[in-house]
């Protein structure tokens, strides 16, 4: 068993607002690809800012087992430097 699983929140960096309307349906689907499984399983998860890629923010998502929200808060605080 693991304490937490860490992965990107979205498989690509953030887009400019003007680019969002140009995304294909498949690209829109990909935006939920990493967050969907945790939601469907009812697992606690949190997303924090993990820096930038080419000037755009990158989110890091931690997912924990049921009832382990305390571990999520500790990991998020560590990454954010609090």
N, C-alpha and C positions, 0 to 999 in steps of 0.2 A: 504494500500500500504506500502511496505517496502522500505527502502533506498538501502540496499544491501542484497544479499544472499551469505553466506559463506559456502564453503564445500571443501573437499579435492580435489586436482587436479586429482589424480589417486587413485583407491580404495585400493592400497597396496603400501608399501614403494618402493623406487627405487631398482632396481636389479643390480647385477654385470653384466658387459658386457658379461661375459662368460655364464650367465644364460638367457640372452635375447633370444638367439637362441633356447633355450629349452622350451620357452613358447608355450602353446597350442593355436590354433586359437581363442578359447574362451577367454583365458587370454589376447591375443592381442586386442580383441574386448573390453574387460574391461578397457584397458588403455585409450580409448577414451570415455568411458561411461559418465563421468561427464562433459567433455568439449564439446561434440557433441551438446547437446541441445542449449547451448548458441550460438554456431556457427550457427546452423540452424535457430535460431530465430533472428540472427543479433544483439544480445545484447552485449554491451561492457563488457569485463571481463579482469581480470588480475590475474596472479599467482605470489605469493611471497613465499620465503623460510619461513617455519613455524617451523623450528627446525629439529630434527632428531628422528628416531625410529630405535633402534638397530644399530646406526652408519650410517644409510642411510637417506638422506634428505627427508623431507615431504613437499609437496607443498600445499599451501592454495589458493584457487581460490575465488575471489570476483566477483559477477555478479551484474550489475546495470541495471536499466531501460534505455531505449533509451535516449541519450543526457545527461547522468549523469556521464560522464567520470571523472569530477572533484571529485566526491565522491570516485571513485575508487582510484584515486591518493592519496587522503587524507588517506584512509584506508590502502593502501599499505605502505605509508610512516610511519604510526603509527606502523604497525606490524614490519617493518624493523628498526624502531627506528630512523628514519631520521627527 
